[in-house]
Amino acid sequence: MPSRIDHFIEEADKLFNLIFPDLEIVWFGHVGDGNLHLNILKPANLSKEEFLFLS
């Protein structure tokens, strides 16, 4: 439901930031058909191994 995507993203961001405060999410998708995706960015100060462990 595209009309509720903004609320979902807001709530998901809050939860994600509580659990993984050092990681950043980039949201993207096709709002018209309800597809929503996220990409979790690796902070520069984390090694690849640390990042994969957290995610």
PQR file of N, CA, C, O and H, with PARSE charges and radii, in Angstrom:
ATOM      1  N   MET A   1       0.832  -1.179   0.000 -0.4000 1.5000
ATOM      2  CA  MET A   1       0.000   0.000   0.000 -0.0000 2.0000
ATOM      3  C   MET A   1       0.879   1.246   0.000  0.5500 1.7000
ATOM      4  O   MET A   1       1.432   1.606   1.039 -0.5500 1.4000
ATOM      5  N   PRO A   2       1.016   1.896  -1.122 -0.5600 1.5000
ATOM      6  CA  PRO A   2       1.879   3.070  -1.210  0.2800 2.0000
ATOM      7  C   PRO A   2       1.547   4.170  -0.214  0.5500 1.7000
ATOM      8  O   PRO A   2       2.441   4.914   0.190 -0.5500 1.4000
ATOM      9  N   SER A   3       0.303   4.295   0.189 -0.4000 1.5000
ATOM     10  CA  SER A   3      -0.066   5.380   1.103 -0.0000 2.0000
ATOM     11  C   SER A   3       0.502   5.183   2.501  0.5500 1.7000
ATOM     12  O   SER A   3       0.517   6.128   3.289 -0.5500 1.4000
ATOM     13  H   SER A   3      -0.424   3.691  -0.139  0.4000 1.0000
ATOM     14  N   ARG A   4       0.969   3.988   2.830 -0.4000 1.5000
ATOM     15  CA  ARG A   4       1.492   3.715   4.169 -0.0000 2.0000
ATOM     16  C   ARG A   4       3.004   3.514   4.170  0.5500 1.7000
ATOM     17  O   ARG A   4       3.587   3.230   5.217 -0.5500 1.4000
ATOM     18  H   ARG A   4       0.957   3.220   2.190  0.4000 1.0000
ATOM     19  N   ILE A   5       3.638   3.657   3.023 -0.4000 1.5000
ATOM     20  CA  ILE A   5       5.076   3.415   2.944 -0.0000 2.0000
ATOM     21  C   ILE A   5       5.853   4.394   3.807  0.5500 1.7000
ATOM     22  O   ILE A   5       6.811   3.997   4.470 -0.5500 1.4000
ATOM     23  H   ILE A   5       3.165   3.888   2.173  0.4000 1.0000
ATOM     24  N   ASP A   6       5.465   5.660   3.816 -0.4000 1.5000
ATOM     25  CA  ASP A   6       6.200   6.645   4.617 -0.0000 2.0000
ATOM     26  C   ASP A   6       6.178   6.286   6.099  0.5500 1.7000
ATOM     27  O   ASP A   6       7.187   6.436   6.788 -0.5500 1.4000
ATOM     28  H   ASP A   6       4.686   5.982   3.277  0.4000 1.0000
ATOM     29  N   HIS A   7       5.051   5.818   6.587 -0.4000 1.5000
ATOM     30  CA  HIS A   7       4.941   5.409   7.992 -0.0000 2.0000
ATOM     31  C   HIS A   7       5.816   4.180   8.258  0.5500 1.7000
ATOM     32  O   HIS A   7       6.502   4.114   9.278 -0.5500 1.4000
ATOM     33  H   HIS A   7       4.231   5.696   6.027  0.4000 1.0000
ATOM     34  N   PHE A   8       5.792   3.223   7.352 -0.4000 1.5000
ATOM     35  CA  PHE A   8       6.614   2.029   7.505 -0.0000 2.0000
ATOM     36  C   PHE A   8       8.097   2.391   7.563  0.5500 1.7000
ATOM     37  O   PHE A   8       8.821   1.900   8.429 -0.5500 1.4000
ATOM     38  H   PHE A   8       5.235   3.277   6.523  0.4000 1.0000
ATOM     39  N   ILE A   9       8.555   3.250   6.641 -0.4000 1.5000
ATOM     40  CA  ILE A   9       9.965   3.647   6.612 -0.0000 2.0000
ATOM     41  C   ILE A   9      10.345   4.348   7.907  0.5500 1.7000
ATOM     42  O   ILE A   9      11.404   4.074   8.472 -0.5500 1.4000
ATOM     43  H   ILE A   9       7.967   3.649   5.937  0.4000 1.0000
ATOM     44  N   GLU A  10       9.503   5.240   8.379 -0.4000 1.5000
ATOM     45  CA  GLU A  10       9.774   5.964   9.623 -0.0000 2.0000
ATOM     46  C   GLU A  10       9.934   4.995  10.796  0.5500 1.7000
ATOM     47  O   GLU A  10      10.886   5.108  11.568 -0.5500 1.4000
ATOM     48  H   GLU A  10       8.643   5.463   7.920  0.4000 1.0000
ATOM     49  N   GLU A  11       9.020   4.056  10.929 -0.4000 1.5000
ATOM     50  CA  GLU A  11       9.081   3.093  12.032 -0.0000 2.0000
ATOM     51  C   GLU A  11      10.259   2.127  11.874  0.5500 1.7000
ATOM     52  O   GLU A  11      10.924   1.794  12.855 -0.5500 1.4000
ATOM     53  H   GLU A  11       8.247   3.965  10.301  0.4000 1.0000
ATOM     54  N   ALA A  12      10.516   1.682  10.658 -0.4000 1.5000
ATOM     55  CA  ALA A  12      11.642   0.778  10.413 -0.0000 2.0000
ATOM     56  C   ALA A  12      12.965   1.476  10.704  0.5500 1.7000
ATOM     57  O   ALA A  12      13.870   0.864  11.270 -0.5500 1.4000
ATOM     58  H   ALA A  12       9.976   1.952   9.861  0.4000 1.0000
ATOM     59  N   ASP A  13      13.093   2.742  10.327 -0.4000 1.5000
ATOM     60  CA  ASP A  13      14.303   3.514  10.624 -0.0000 2.0000
ATOM     61  C   ASP A  13      14.537   3.618  12.128  0.5500 1.7000
ATOM     62  O   ASP A  13      15.667   3.463  12.590 -0.5500 1.4000
ATOM     63  H   ASP A  13      12.357   3.239   9.866  0.4000 1.0000
ATOM     64  N   LYS A  14      13.489   3.876  12.887 -0.4000 1.5000
ATOM     65  CA  LYS A  14      13.616   3.969  14.348 -0.0000 2.0000
ATOM     66  C   LYS A  14      14.147   2.664  14.930  0.5500 1.7000
ATOM     67  O   LYS A  14      15.079   2.666  15.734 -0.5500 1.4000
ATOM     68  H   LYS A  14      12.570   4.001  12.511  0.4000 1.0000
ATOM     69  N   LEU A  15      13.553   1.567  14.521 -0.4000 1.5000
ATOM     70  CA  LEU A  15      13.969   0.259  15.027 -0.0000 2.0000
ATOM     71  C   LEU A  15      15.394  -0.071  14.594  0.5500 1.7000
ATOM     72  O   LEU A  15      16.203  -0.525  15.404 -0.5500 1.4000
ATOM     73  H   LEU A  15      12.796   1.565  13.868  0.4000 1.0000
ATOM     74  N   PHE A  16      15.695   0.153  13.339 -0.4000 1.5000
ATOM     75  CA  PHE A  16      17.027  -0.125  12.818 -0.0000 2.0000
ATOM     76  C   PHE A  16      18.077   0.686  13.571  0.5500 1.7000
ATOM     77  O   PHE A  16      19.135   0.162  13.921 -0.5500 1.4000
ATOM     78  H   PHE A  16      15.038   0.522  12.682  0.4000 1.0000
ATOM     79  N   ASN A  17      17.787   1.972  13.824 -0.4000 1.5000
ATOM     80  CA  ASN A  17      18.743   2.835  14.522 -0.0000 2.0000
ATOM     81  C   ASN A  17      18.938   2.438  15.981  0.5500 1.7000
ATOM     82  O   ASN A  17      20.004   2.680  16.547 -0.5500 1.4000
ATOM     83  H   ASN A  17      16.928   2.398  13.540  0.4000 1.0000
ATOM     84  N   LEU A  18      17.937   1.840  16.590 -0.4000 1.5000
ATOM     85  CA  LEU A  18      18.102   1.333  17.956 -0.0000 2.0000
ATOM     86  C   LEU A  18      19.054   0.145  17.993  0.5500 1.7000
ATOM     87  O   LEU A  18      19.877   0.027  18.900 -0.5500 1.4000
ATOM     88  H   LEU A  18      17.071   1.643  16.130  0.4000 1.0000
ATOM     89  N   ILE A  19      18.939  -0.725  17.012 -0.4000 1.5000
ATOM     90  CA  ILE A  19      19.737  -1.950  16.993 -0.0000 2.0000
ATOM     91  C   ILE A  19      21.116  -1.723  16.377  0.5500 1.7000
ATOM     92  O   ILE A  19      22.111  -2.255  16.868 -0.5500 1.4000
ATOM     93  H   ILE A  19      18.270  -0.629  16.275  0.4000 1.0000
ATOM     94  N   PHE A  20      21.176  -0.945  15.318 -0.4000 1.5000
ATOM     95  CA  PHE A  20      22.419  -0.705  14.579 -0.0000 2.0000
ATOM     96  C   PHE A  20      22.644   0.799  14.399  0.5500 1.7000
ATOM     97  O   PHE A  20      22.509   1.304  13.285 -0.5500 1.4000
ATOM     98  H   PHE A  20      20.368  -0.512  14.919  0.4000 1.0000
ATOM     99  N   PRO A  21      22.981   1.519  15.461 -0.5600 1.5000
ATOM    100  CA  PRO A  21      23.073   2.978  15.365  0.2800 2.0000
ATOM    101  C   PRO A  21      24.181   3.494  14.444  0.5500 1.7000
ATOM    102  O   PRO A  21      24.121   4.645  14.011 -0.5500 1.4000
ATOM    103  N   ASP A  22      25.185   2.680  14.133 -0.4000 1.5000
ATOM    104  CA  ASP A  22      26.295   3.144  13.302 -0.0000 2.0000
ATOM    105  C   ASP A  22      26.105   2.879  11.812  0.5500 1.7000
ATOM    106  O   ASP A  22      26.928   3.294  10.996 -0.5500 1.4000
ATOM    107  H   ASP A  22      25.234   1.745  14.484  0.4000 1.0000
ATOM    108  N   LEU A  23      25.028   2.193  11.457 -0.4000 1.5000
ATOM    109  CA  LEU A  23      24.798   1.875  10.051 -0.0000 2.0000
ATOM    110  C   LEU A  23      23.731   2.795   9.470  0.5500 1.7000
ATOM    111  O   LEU A  23      22.877   3.312  10.190 -0.5500 1.4000
ATOM    112  H   LEU A  23      24.360   1.856  12.120  0.4000 1.0000
ATOM    113  N   GLU A  24      23.796   2.987   8.170 -0.4000 1.5000
ATOM    114  CA  GLU A  24      22.853   3.883   7.487 -0.0000 2.0000
ATOM    115  C   GLU A  24      22.073   3.105   6.433  0.5500 1.7000
ATOM    116  O   GLU A  24      22.632   2.274   5.717 -0.5500 1.4000
ATOM    117  H   GLU A  24      24.490   2.567   7.585  0.4000 1.0000
ATOM    118  N   ILE A  25      20.788   3.384   6.349 -0.4000 1.5000
ATOM    119  CA  ILE A  25      19.924   2.747   5.354 -0.0000 2.0000
ATOM    120  C   ILE A  25      19.608   3.750   4.251  0.5500 1.7000
ATOM    121  O   ILE A  25      19.327   4.919   4.514 -0.5500 1.4000
ATOM    122  H   ILE A  25      20.335   4.059   6.930  0.4000 1.0000
ATOM    123  N   VAL A  26      19.658   3.276   3.031 -0.4000 1.5000
ATOM    124  CA  VAL A  26      19.167   4.034   1.884 -0.0000 2.0000
ATOM    125  C   VAL A  26      17.961   3.269   1.350  0.5500 1.7000
ATOM    126  O   VAL A  26      18.080   2.109   0.955 -0.5500 1.4000
ATOM    127  H   VAL A  26      19.886   2.326   2.817  0.4000 1.0000
ATOM    128  N   TRP A  27      16.808   3.920   1.338 -0.4000 1.5000
ATOM    129  CA  TRP A  27      15.563   3.303   0.868 -0.0000 2.0000
ATOM    130  C   TRP A  27      15.366   3.620  -0.605  0.5500 1.7000
ATOM    131  O   TRP A  27      15.655   4.730  -1.053 -0.5500 1.4000
ATOM    132  H   TRP A  27      16.712   4.862   1.659  0.4000 1.0000
ATOM    133  N   PHE A  28      14.876   2.645  -1.353 -0.4000 1.5000
ATOM    134  CA  PHE A  28      14.539   2.877  -2.753 -0.0000 2.0000
ATOM    135  C   PHE A  28      13.492   1.857  -3.175  0.5500 1.7000
ATOM    136  O   PHE A  28      13.261   0.867  -2.481 -0.5500 1.4000
ATOM    137  H   PHE A  28      14.642   1.744  -0.989  0.4000 1.0000
ATOM    138  N   GLY A  29      12.875   2.101  -4.291 -0.4000 1.5000
ATOM    139  CA  GLY A  29      11.882   1.150  -4.771 -0.0000 2.0000
ATOM    140  C   GLY A  29      10.964   1.769  -5.792  0.5500 1.7000
ATOM    141  O   GLY A  29      11.239   2.816  -6.378 -0.5500 1.4000
ATOM    142  H   GLY A  29      13.063   2.905  -4.855  0.4000 1.0000
ATOM    143  N   HIS A  30       9.863   1.076  -5.980 -0.4000 1.5000
ATOM    144  CA  HIS A  30       8.855   1.476  -6.952 -0.0000 2.0000
ATOM    145  C   HIS A  30       7.565   1.717  -6.171  0.5500 1.7000
ATOM    146  O   HIS A  30       6.747   0.812  -6.008 -0.5500 1.4000
ATOM    147  H   HIS A  30       9.639   0.226  -5.504  0.4000 1.0000
ATOM    148  N   VAL A  31       7.397   2.922  -5.701 -0.4000 1.5000
ATOM    149  CA  VAL A  31       6.292   3.243  -4.812 -0.0000 2.0000
ATOM    150  C   VAL A  31       4.946   2.967  -5.472  0.5500 1.7000
ATOM    151  O   VAL A  31       4.006   2.546  -4.798 -0.5500 1.4000
ATOM    152  H   VAL A  31       8.062   3.657  -5.834  0.4000 1.0000
ATOM    153  N   GLY A  32       4.839   3.192  -6.753 -0.4000 1.5000
ATOM    154  CA  GLY A  32       3.572   2.984  -7.441 -0.0000 2.0000
ATOM    155  C   GLY A  32       3.046   1.563  -7.345  0.5500 1.7000
ATOM    156  O   GLY A  32       1.834   1.348  -7.296 -0.5500 1.4000
ATOM    157  H   GLY A  32       5.603   3.534  -7.301  0.4000 1.0000
ATOM    158  N   ASP A  33       3.954   0.587  -7.320 -0.4000 1.5000
ATOM    159  CA  ASP A  33       3.501  -0.803  -7.210 -0.0000 2.0000
ATOM    160  C   ASP A  33       3.822  -1.420  -5.851  0.5500 1.7000
ATOM    161  O   ASP A  33       3.644  -2.622  -5.655 -0.5500 1.4000
ATOM    162  H   ASP A  33       4.938   0.761  -7.360  0.4000 1.0000
ATOM    163  N   GLY A  34       4.296  -0.598  -4.914 -0.4000 1.5000
ATOM    164  CA  GLY A  34       4.491  -1.062  -3.546 -0.0000 2.0000
ATOM    165  C   GLY A  34       5.806  -1.764  -3.265  0.5500 1.7000
ATOM    166  O   GLY A  34       6.021  -2.224  -2.144 -0.5500 1.4000
ATOM    167  H   GLY A  34       4.441   0.378  -5.074  0.4000 1.0000
ATOM    168  N   ASN A  35       6.694  -1.862  -4.249 -0.4000 1.5000
ATOM    169  CA  ASN A  35       7.995  -2.478  -3.998 -0.0000 2.0000
ATOM    170  C   ASN A  35       8.885  -1.509  -3.241  0.5500 1.7000
ATOM    171  O   ASN A  35       9.025  -0.346  -3.621 -0.5500 1.4000
ATOM    172  H   ASN A  35       6.520  -1.488  -5.160  0.4000 1.0000
ATOM    173  N   LEU A  36       9.478  -1.996  -2.176 -0.4000 1.5000
ATOM    174  CA  LEU A  36      10.364  -1.173  -1.362 -0.0000 2.0000
ATOM    175  C   LEU A  36      11.594  -2.000  -1.023  0.5500 1.7000
ATOM    176  O   LEU A  36      11.488  -3.167  -0.644 -0.5500 1.4000
ATOM    177  H   LEU A  36       9.364  -2.940  -1.868  0.4000 1.0000
ATOM    178  N   HIS A  37      12.745  -1.390  -1.164 -0.4000 1.5000
ATOM    179  CA  HIS A  37      14.008  -2.078  -0.929 -0.0000 2.0000
ATOM    180  C   HIS A  37      14.870  -1.202  -0.038  0.5500 1.7000
ATOM    181  O   HIS A  37      14.654   0.006   0.063 -0.5500 1.4000
ATOM    182  H   HIS A  37      12.831  -0.442  -1.472  0.4000 1.0000
ATOM    183  N   LEU A  38      15.848  -1.825   0.607 -0.4000 1.5000
ATOM    184  CA  LEU A  38      16.790  -1.027   1.374 -0.0000 2.0000
ATOM    185  C   LEU A  38      18.196  -1.493   1.092  0.5500 1.7000
ATOM    186  O   LEU A  38      18.441  -2.658   0.778 -0.5500 1.4000
ATOM    187  H   LEU A  38      16.023  -2.806   0.525  0.4000 1.0000
ATOM    188  N   ASN A  39      19.107  -0.562   1.210 -0.4000 1.5000
ATOM    189  CA  ASN A  39      20.522  -0.826   1.044 -0.0000 2.0000
ATOM    190  C   ASN A  39      21.196  -0.340   2.318  0.5500 1.7000
ATOM    191  O   ASN A  39      21.036   0.817   2.705 -0.5500 1.4000
ATOM    192  H   ASN A  39      18.909   0.384   1.465  0.4000 1.0000
ATOM    193  N   ILE A  40      21.946  -1.217   2.969 -0.4000 1.5000
ATOM    194  CA  ILE A  40      22.627  -0.857   4.208 -0.0000 2.0000
ATOM    195  C   ILE A  40      24.058  -0.479   3.855  0.5500 1.7000
ATOM    196  O   ILE A  40      24.801  -1.288   3.300 -0.5500 1.4000
ATOM    197  H   ILE A  40      22.076  -2.157   2.654  0.4000 1.0000
ATOM    198  N   LEU A  41      24.442   0.752   4.179 -0.4000 1.5000
ATOM    199  CA  LEU A  41      25.769   1.249   3.835 -0.0000 2.0000
ATOM    200  C   LEU A  41      26.784   0.908   4.920  0.5500 1.7000
ATOM    201  O   LEU A  41      26.485   0.989   6.111 -0.5500 1.4000
ATOM    202  H   LEU A  41      23.838   1.409   4.630  0.4000 1.0000
ATOM    203  N   LYS A  42      27.980   0.526   4.497 -0.4000 1.5000
ATOM    204  CA  LYS A  42      29.068   0.215   5.423 -0.0000 2.0000
ATOM    205  C   LYS A  42      29.778   1.503   5.814  0.5500 1.7000
ATOM    206  O   LYS A  42      30.260   2.230   4.945 -0.5500 1.4000
ATOM    207  H   LYS A  42      28.223   0.459   3.529  0.4000 1.0000
ATOM    208  N   PRO A  43      29.851   1.799   7.115 -0.5600 1.5000
ATOM    209  CA  PRO A  43      30.602   2.972   7.549  0.2800 2.0000
ATOM    210  C   PRO A  43      32.093   2.805   7.239  0.5500 1.7000
ATOM    211  O   PRO A  43      32.615   1.690   7.265 -0.5500 1.4000
ATOM    212  N   ALA A  44      32.761   3.896   6.952 -0.4000 1.5000
ATOM    213  CA  ALA A  44      34.180   3.855   6.596 -0.0000 2.0000
ATOM    214  C   ALA A  44      35.044   3.285   7.717  0.5500 1.7000
ATOM    215  O   ALA A  44      36.097   2.703   7.456 -0.5500 1.4000
ATOM    216  H   ALA A  44      32.338   4.802   6.931  0.4000 1.0000
ATOM    217  N   ASN A  45      34.600   3.451   8.967 -0.4000 1.5000
ATOM    218  CA  ASN A  45      35.421   3.006  10.092 -0.0000 2.0000
ATOM    219  C   ASN A  45      35.254   1.523  10.432  0.5500 1.7000
ATOM    220  O   ASN A  45      35.899   1.043  11.364 -0.5500 1.4000
ATOM    221  H   ASN A  45      33.745   3.924   9.179  0.4000 1.0000
ATOM    222  N   LEU A  46      34.417   0.791   9.713 -0.4000 1.5000
ATOM    223  CA  LEU A  46      34.241  -0.643   9.948 -0.0000 2.0000
ATOM    224  C   LEU A  46      34.914  -1.449   8.847  0.5500 1.7000
ATOM    225  O   LEU A  46      34.848  -1.092   7.671 -0.5500 1.4000
ATOM    226  H   LEU A  46      33.893   1.181   8.956  0.4000 1.0000
ATOM    227  N   SER A  47      35.560  -2.534   9.239 -0.4000 1.5000
ATOM    228  CA  SER A  47      36.112  -3.439   8.233 -0.0000 2.0000
ATOM    229  C   SER A  47      34.958  -4.194   7.572  0.5500 1.7000
ATOM    230  O   SER A  47      33.838  -4.212   8.083 -0.5500 1.4000
ATOM    231  H   SER A  47      35.614  -2.824  10.195  0.4000 1.0000
ATOM    232  N   LYS A  48      35.242  -4.802   6.451 -0.4000 1.5000
ATOM    233  CA  LYS A  48      34.226  -5.591   5.756 -0.0000 2.0000
ATOM    234  C   LYS A  48      33.713  -6.708   6.660  0.5500 1.7000
ATOM    235  O   LYS A  48      32.513  -6.979   6.690 -0.5500 1.4000
ATOM    236  H   LYS A  48      36.151  -4.787   6.036  0.4000 1.0000
ATOM    237  N   GLU A  49      34.605  -7.350   7.390 -0.4000 1.5000
ATOM    238  CA  GLU A  49      34.224  -8.451   8.271 -0.0000 2.0000
ATOM    239  C   GLU A  49      33.304  -7.975   9.394  0.5500 1.7000
ATOM    240  O   GLU A  49      32.310  -8.630   9.708 -0.5500 1.4000
ATOM    241  H   GLU A  49      35.580  -7.129   7.366  0.4000 1.0000
ATOM    242  N   GLU A  50      33.639  -6.827  10.000 -0.4000 1.5000
ATOM    243  CA  GLU A  50      32.793  -6.275  11.071 -0.0000 2.0000
ATOM    244  C   GLU A  50      31.406  -5.931  10.536  0.5500 1.7000
ATOM    245  O   GLU A  50      30.391  -6.205  11.175 -0.5500 1.4000
ATOM    246  H   GLU A  50      34.446  -6.295   9.746  0.4000 1.0000
ATOM    247  N   PHE A  51      31.386  -5.328   9.359 -0.4000 1.5000
ATOM    248  CA  PHE A  51      30.113  -4.944   8.747 -0.0000 2.0000
ATOM    249  C   PHE A  51      29.247  -6.171   8.462  0.5500 1.7000
ATOM    250  O   PHE A  51      28.054  -6.179   8.766 -0.5500 1.4000
ATOM    251  H   PHE A  51      32.211  -5.105   8.840  0.4000 1.0000
ATOM    252  N   LEU A  52      29.844  -7.193   7.885 -0.4000 1.5000
ATOM    253  CA  LEU A  52      29.084  -8.408   7.578 -0.0000 2.0000
ATOM    254  C   LEU A  52      28.594  -9.085   8.851  0.5500 1.7000
ATOM    255  O   LEU A  52      27.504  -9.657   8.869 -0.5500 1.4000
ATOM    256  H   LEU A  52      30.814  -7.187   7.638  0.4000 1.0000
ATOM    257  N   PHE A  53      29.379  -9.026   9.902 -0.4000 1.5000
ATOM    258  CA  PHE A  53      28.954  -9.595  11.175 -0.0000 2.0000
ATOM    259  C   PHE A  53      27.729  -8.854  11.717  0.5500 1.7000
ATOM    260  O   PHE A  53      26.790  -9.482  12.208 -0.5500 1.4000
ATOM    261  H   PHE A  53      30.264  -8.561   9.887  0.4000 1.0000
ATOM    262  N   LEU A  54      27.736  -7.530  11.629 -0.4000 1.5000
ATOM    263  CA  LEU A  54      26.613  -6.731  12.123 -0.0000 2.0000
ATOM    264  C   LEU A  54      25.359  -6.908  11.275  0.5500 1.7000
ATOM    265  O   LEU A  54      24.242  -6.887  11.793 -0.5500 1.4000
ATOM    266  H   LEU A  54      28.498  -7.019  11.230  0.4000 1.0000
ATOM    267  N   SER A  55      25.547  -7.080   9.984 -0.4000 1.5000
ATOM    268  CA  SER A  55      24.384  -7.163   9.115 -0.0000 2.0000
ATOM    269  C   SER A  55      23.958  -8.594   8.932  0.5500 1.7000
ATOM    270  O   SER A  55      22.987  -8.863   8.225 -0.5500 1.4000
ATOM    271  H   SER A  55      26.454  -7.096   9.563  0.4000 1.0000
TER
END
